[in-house]
Amino acid sequence: MKKITISQPSLSKKQINSVVEVLKSGHIVEGSVVIKLENELSTYCKAKHVVAVNSGTAALHCALYAAGVGPGDEVITTPFSFVATANPILFMGAKVVFADINDNDYNLDPTLVETKITKKTKAIIGVDLYGQPANYDKLRFNESITLIEDACQAIGSSVSGRKAGNLADIGTFSFYATKNIMCGEGGAVVTNSDEFDVKSRRLRNHGQDASKRYQYFDIGYNYRLTDILAAIALPQIGKIDSITNTRQIRANRYIENLKEVSSIVLPTVDSHVSHCFHQFTINLSDSFPVSRDKLITIFNKHNIFPGIYYPNPLHLQPQFKKFGYHQGDFPKAENVSKRVISLPVHPKVSLKEIDKISEIIIKISKGNK
Ligand SMILES: *Cc1c(COP(=O)(O)O)cnc(C)c1O
């Protein structure tokens, strides 16, 4: 029986051939393919600048550096995300300030963010969890706070036609193997600010500016993306909308199949949002007849492997707990982390397989195991 996993990279002949071309060209780093990738992405996002880097984590580090975050500053973000959203705040020596989420879209609740703002607040990082953009219009409080969009899961999403990644002052993408657009490891910074562009490029390349090699303006890292990997991502840029559409068809099939199941909460999407469905995540109510662990065991018996994003809220992890966080501080994040389960929604899952997965949930919801 075929294994149905939570993600599966899809590599076309064209992508494989373009890697071989780069290898033969002699320009395997700092060549034209990375520049092409940056240009195509900036056209796609209608953003002035894109800086390609070697991970989403590096992109977030660049964003915080560009925003001028440092020791003594506070950065507000969500405790319900991948750890790479919050770790770069620690790289900059700043304080991580969490605020709780909405339980309808699992993203930062702007009214709760507002209560956390102090004179030390330097930036806010919103996360487009599962691909659904956070509410950046409501997360903008004043000019001196840089608004950062962690769009690592959201490439292809949009809000009223504005592309995810370009919804705040500076945005970040990841091209990790499981993401909608991927090259194994990679990422990008997106911004309309010339200053943020220069600073991101500086941090990416040892603190140097492009025109002044061997002159170091600041501490820097090696966050450069190779042309070998950029060659894998590049052919996917032109396909972002069709990949998104393929995922939306699968998500809508789940919604149609499962709409009568009252013991689960399905994703809700605002009418002005196009959701790229990096994940299709349902939430099990108390009335769902079996535990999440038991549901996963049943799925596994059918060779279906769902995911849990994320089982442990960040404020209870050691590196953030030290700021004085406790169990009970963010009840919504803590509650949903025990209930969410993400079902396979990637282009390689067939609609027939989605019907089978749905059927298993419907059967269990009726008390048949
Ligand atoms: C994947 C991801 C990251 C980190 O990206 P890497 O490329 O793995 O470093 C950051 N934030 C979120 C929300 C992600 O999903």
The ligand as an ORCA input file, in Angstrom:
! r2SCAN-3c Opt
* xyz 0 1
  C      10.017     26.538      8.009
  C       9.771     27.688      8.897
  C      10.807     28.527      9.351
  C      12.265     28.241      9.144
  O      12.675     27.934      7.904
  P      14.021     27.056      7.668
  O      14.194     27.233      6.187
  O      13.719     25.671      8.073
  O      15.109     27.686      8.439
  C      10.468     29.634     10.101
  N       9.200     29.902     10.422
  C       8.182     29.112     10.045
  C       6.795     29.476     10.444
  C       8.431     27.967      9.282
  O       7.426     27.168      8.937
*
